[in-house]
Amino acid sequence: MLQLDGIDVHYGDVQVLHGLSLEVREGEIVTLLGSNGAGKTTTLRAISGIRPPRAGDIRFRGRSLVPLPAAARSEMGIALVPEGRELWAQLSVKDNLQLGAYTRRARGAAARNLERMFDMFPRLRERSRQLAGSLSGGEQQMCAIARALMSEPTLLMLNEPSLGLAPLMVDQVMRTIVELHRGGVTILLVEQNLRKALEIAHRGTVIETGRVRLEGTSAELSANPEIRAAYLGI
């Protein structure tokens, strides 16, 4: 479904990704692992069109994304749940969700999808008129995920969805990701809770200083002594 081939990404004169390549197959949950500053968020930004690569290629279902703006990528079925949620804090929950249906293909199904989101996340129905900025951290994360789903993505990218959440809410977020996958959505997950990420993902890619360090199935990475020592504290 998604291929990154040797991409270089810069912020000004600073190069963050160095010839990075990875693949996400249709129907998978793939997780990107690495320490802070390794390039995980930049990778998601490159895919979504926020930070285009200077070299290399990004292909989605065989089509290069490099010449396409971010809005066109959304129309193709790619959605990002950003780190820190980035909701419109002064708008209601309902308004935030409706704004998620901005793509041409999603507008006609906005009312139906809004009901689907309220069924999936009952707390959002209860809070539908409440300002998004007044929600708890867990509720904001549910709202951010639901907003992304309003565009009917086939590839959903999540950046640190458990960040700042209580353990019970982390478990709920992970269950939600698994349920979305079972519903047919392919997932690319960046998650600081590496143990939880490897529990639900099929495969993982470890990034160090903008380069791929290791790749493998979740079972292989979980059993790797280097990963266990560096990232799992074992």
RAPELIN-V244929 format. One record per residue. N is the residue number from 0. SS is DSSP state (h for helix, s for strand, l for the rest). PHI is phi in degrees with one decimal (none if undefined). Layout:
{{N & SS & PHI} {N & SS & PHI}}
//
This chain:
{{0 & l & none} {1 & s & -128.0} {2 & s & -130.6} {3 & s & -108.8} {4 & s & -119.6} {5 & s & 58.3} {6 & s & -83.9} {7 & s & -110.7} {8 & s & -129.3} {9 & s & -121.7} {10 & s & -115.2} {11 & l & 64.9} {12 & l & -89.1} {13 & s & -95.3} {14 & s & -87.5} {15 & s & -106.1} {16 & s & -111.0} {17 & s & -122.0} {18 & s & 57.9} {19 & s & -78.7} {20 & s & -131.3} {21 & s & -161.2} {22 & s & -137.7} {23 & s & -122.9} {24 & l & -87.5} {25 & l & -60.0} {26 & l & 87.2} {27 & l & -101.5} {28 & s & -111.6} {29 & s & -117.3} {30 & s & -114.0} {31 & s & -97.5} {32 & s & -115.5} {33 & l & 155.6} {34 & l & -74.5} {35 & l & -59.4} {36 & l & 84.9} {37 & l & -73.6} {38 & l & 118.4} {39 & h & -66.5} {40 & h & -63.9} {41 & h & -61.3} {42 & h & -60.9} {43 & h & -64.9} {44 & h & -66.0} {45 & h & -65.8} {46 & h & -66.3} {47 & h & -80.2} {48 & l & 98.0} {49 & l & -76.2} {50 & l & -134.2} {51 & l & -63.5} {52 & l & -74.0} {53 & l & -85.7} {54 & s & -147.4} {55 & s & 88.1} {56 & s & -138.3} {57 & s & -125.9} {58 & s & -121.4} {59 & s & -123.6} {60 & l & 52.1} {61 & l & 86.5} {62 & s & -103.6} {63 & s & -68.2} {64 & l & -92.1} {65 & l & -55.2} {66 & l & -80.3} {67 & l & -97.3} {68 & l & -71.7} {69 & h & -58.2} {70 & h & -62.4} {71 & h & -66.7} {72 & h & -68.1} {73 & h & -63.7} {74 & h & -62.4} {75 & l & -79.5} {76 & l & 110.6} {77 & s & -107.6} {78 & s & -133.6} {79 & s & -122.7} {80 & s & -98.4} {81 & l & -75.8} {82 & l & -61.6} {83 & l & 80.2} {84 & l & 71.9} {85 & l & 54.5} {86 & l & -77.8} {87 & l & -83.3} {88 & l & -61.9} {89 & l & -91.7} {90 & l & -105.7} {91 & s & -71.4} {92 & h & -57.0} {93 & h & -60.3} {94 & h & -63.1} {95 & h & -59.5} {96 & h & -67.1} {97 & h & -63.3} {98 & h & -68.4} {99 & h & -68.9} {100 & l & -92.3} {101 & l & -85.8} {102 & l & -73.3} {103 & h & -57.3} {104 & h & -73.5} {105 & h & -92.0} {106 & h & -62.2} {107 & l & -65.9} {108 & l & -106.4} {109 & h & -61.7} {110 & h & -64.4} {111 & h & -64.7} {112 & h & -69.1} {113 & h & -61.7} {114 & h & -64.3} {115 & h & -64.5} {116 & h & -66.9} {117 & h & -67.6} {118 & h & -70.5} {119 & h & -71.3} {120 & l & -125.8} {121 & h & -56.0} {122 & h & -63.3} {123 & h & -68.4} {124 & h & -63.3} {125 & h & -63.3} {126 & l & -103.5} {127 & l & -58.4} {128 & l & -94.7} {129 & l & -80.7} {130 & s & -64.3} {131 & h & -61.2} {132 & h & -69.0} {133 & h & -94.3} {134 & l & -74.0} {135 & l & -68.8} {136 & h & -59.4} {137 & h & -65.9} {138 & h & -66.1} {139 & h & -63.2} {140 & h & -66.4} {141 & h & -61.3} {142 & h & -66.0} {143 & h & -65.3} {144 & h & -66.4} {145 & h & -62.8} {146 & h & -60.3} {147 & h & -65.0} {148 & h & -69.9} {149 & l & -62.6} {150 & l & -87.3} {151 & l & 56.0} {152 & l & -74.5} {153 & l & -100.7} {154 & s & -122.6} {155 & s & -111.0} {156 & s & -106.3} {157 & s & -122.0} {158 & s & -109.8} {159 & l & 54.6} {160 & l & -67.4} {161 & l & -96.7} {162 & l & -59.0} {163 & l & 79.5} {164 & l & -97.5} {165 & l & -67.9} {166 & h & -53.6} {167 & h & -64.4} {168 & h & -71.8} {169 & h & -59.9} {170 & h & -60.8} {171 & h & -66.4} {172 & h & -62.4} {173 & h & -65.4} {174 & h & -63.2} {175 & h & -62.8} {176 & h & -61.9} {177 & h & -63.4} {178 & h & -64.6} {179 & h & -63.2} {180 & h & -62.2} {181 & h & -62.8} {182 & l & -81.8} {183 & l & 108.0} {184 & l & -93.1} {185 & s & -81.9} {186 & s & -122.0} {187 & s & -117.3} {188 & s & -117.5} {189 & s & -105.8} {190 & l & -147.5} {191 & l & -75.4} {192 & l & -86.9} {193 & h & -64.5} {194 & h & -61.2} {195 & h & -65.7} {196 & h & -61.4} {197 & h & -71.6} {198 & h & -68.1} {199 & h & -105.3} {200 & l & -85.1} {201 & l & -82.1} {202 & s & -137.7} {203 & s & -140.2} {204 & s & -126.2} {205 & s & -97.4} {206 & s & -109.1} {207 & s & -131.1} {208 & l & 43.8} {209 & l & 78.2} {210 & s & -128.4} {211 & s & -72.2} {212 & s & -96.9} {213 & s & -147.4} {214 & s & -140.4} {215 & s & 169.1} {216 & s & -68.5} {217 & h & -60.9} {218 & h & -63.8} {219 & h & -64.8} {220 & h & -68.7} {221 & h & -64.1} {222 & h & -89.4} {223 & l & -71.8} {224 & h & -57.7} {225 & h & -64.5} {226 & h & -67.3} {227 & h & -61.5} {228 & h & -76.6} {229 & h & -80.5} {230 & l & -120.5} {231 & l & -104.2} {232 & l & 67.1} {233 & l & -111.6}}
//
